[in-house]
Amino acid sequence: MFHLRKKHEKILLLVFFLLCLFEIQDEYSKPRKIFIEDYIARYNSKDAEEIARYILVYSRQHDVPPEVATSIFLQESKFNNQAISRVGAVGISQLMPETAEELGVNPKDLRENIHGGIAYYKKMLNFNEGNLPKALASYNAGYGNVTEYNGIPPFPETQHYVRKVIANIDNIKKENVVFEIKNEL
């Protein structure tokens, strides 16, 4: 009798150990969530929460997935509102001064730059009937070039840009970025 009880205790301990092990593995196998401001802080820790808020507000307003806007801004400037390109594009969204004027935004103002960039992307998406690669190519090289070439222009910079932004979108999804402000949950 004693021998059987000892055996049962060993089996119960083994079962308990295995259950604990599975619980630990399950906890580690769950995808970790990264809040948008923490993702942005990898590149711009100073303005990360403000940038995240504006991306969320204007993405909703213009019905643009926030992961697309975030990916565009990462590729354009790594979230640096002081960025100025060699051709004169300004800020996080790298708006050309003429485009900013057309949109009625000040490209040097963080909020307006983000608003303008998202509004411009939405305009390019509509021009391209919802086609993401063509909309990204239009954002980068201009709608006229996409129309002229009936698709993504053969410019290496634009082709690289489209591939990179789409890869950024995929990475954001894989990293389980949460498009909410963590302090507001």
Secondary structure, DSSP 8 states (H G I E B T S, - for coil): -HHHHHHHHHHHHHHHHHHHHHHHHHHHHS---EEHHHHHHTT-TTTHHHHHHHHHHHHHHHT--HHHHHHHHHHHHTT-TT-B-TT--BTTTTB-HHHHHHHT--TTSHHHHHHHHHHHHHHHHHHTTT-HHHHHHHHHH-HHHHHHTTSS-S-HHHHHHHHHHHHHHHHHHHTTEE-S-GGG-
